[in-house]
Amino acid sequence: MFESESLPQAQEVLWSRLEPGMIFIDGLQINGTIPEEFRDYPVLNSSMISNLRQKYRLRKDRHVRVLTPDSNMLSPNECVDAINRTDRKLKVLNGFRQTVRGQYNDFAIPAHTALKSFLVQNDSLIFPFGHAPRQPSLLNRLDHAVGIADVLTKTVAAEYNFPAEKPIRIHLVADYSYSMKITGRDVYVQSALNLFYTYLKKLLPLAEFRLYGFSDECREIQYPVTGVEIPRKETHYESFIRKVLHHADRGIPDVVLLLTDGLPTDFNAAMKRLKVFPGLKIDYIQCIFNIEGDKREIGEGSDLETLDGYITDENPDTRCLSDAEYTKLMKDIKRDHSELAETAKGCQVILHVDKALSLVSVECFDRWLGSLE
């Protein structure tokens, strides 16, 4: 992730051995704060070194970390620019890791375990992008903040094993159907999108992020979302699949991350479109909220209508399903969901805790990203 900068390796030197041309990295704090003179990684000159030694009376055996520019690589000013770019990227990375760690702590579970903790295991398909030992991950050593010294001493790869930066395309697909609105699950989708757009989009500059909202139709929408971009009606998967196929490119890896709560209204059309995903090497992940449905049904001869599987009004023509009927309905829905994922040769995760969507979706994406190595 930080391999792109052609910087020489930082080294420790004695405070008494500072030389002009060195770039100060770290090793000196006063009351826990970096002195102003050392912010933004200054290139030292003779006058500055003399003034610093007079101002800061340090022991002669005190070590500090510096970087000495290589004349065959980057100039001192180019080195400073590269270091500052890396520092800005680290702030985003650490902000992301701190936010995710806070969510793990809120649920009182270890890192990397959302997919174990919050899924309906018997109905979630085996994840094709498994988390192998030492697989690259943005979540490795989550309790540690990554410092500029970790990058400039070239230890970041061994210590954290982050994924390499490369061109990818991620299609984030948000379900705007009627059922998502009446169940209040939109708030969890927005929380998940916040993680992707506040941090991951900035952290992965070579990645192309596309965001779709769909119901009867699909539109490419912009973050932050308002929740009113698309009229809320049925759940037409084909509408977003067409968009994905239009933007997909065999030249770079594509992944679809669908955040939904229900089966497609256009099941057969969706199946037909998903069949082409494996041949186009489009990876498919469907994150599904805990599967549930309306326990009522419309009696014969009624003029009532349903919207996205829900009866929108009470009427004497409606009746409640028996427990056995409802159980069979849920079993059929889960079977059909699995068939969609299997057709795309993708994966399916079904949550039993709605508010865990952010963590689950991030773990899904992180595993996919790490599997590209």
BELPEWO-V482074 format. One record per helix or strand of 2 or more residues. SS is the DSSP state (h for helix, s for strand). FROM is the first residue (numbers start at 1). LEN is the number of residues. If there is no record, write none. Layout:
BEGIN
[[SS:FROM:LEN] [SS:FROM:LEN]]
END
This chain:
BEGIN
[[s:11:4] [h:15:3] [s:22:5] [h:36:3] [h:46:10] [s:63:6] [h:76:32] [h:114:4] [h:121:3] [h:148:5] [h:156:5] [s:168:8] [h:178:5] [h:186:18] [s:207:8] [s:218:3] [h:237:11] [s:253:8] [h:267:8] [s:282:7] [s:296:3] [s:306:2] [s:310:2] [s:318:3] [h:323:21] [s:347:5] [h:354:18]]
END
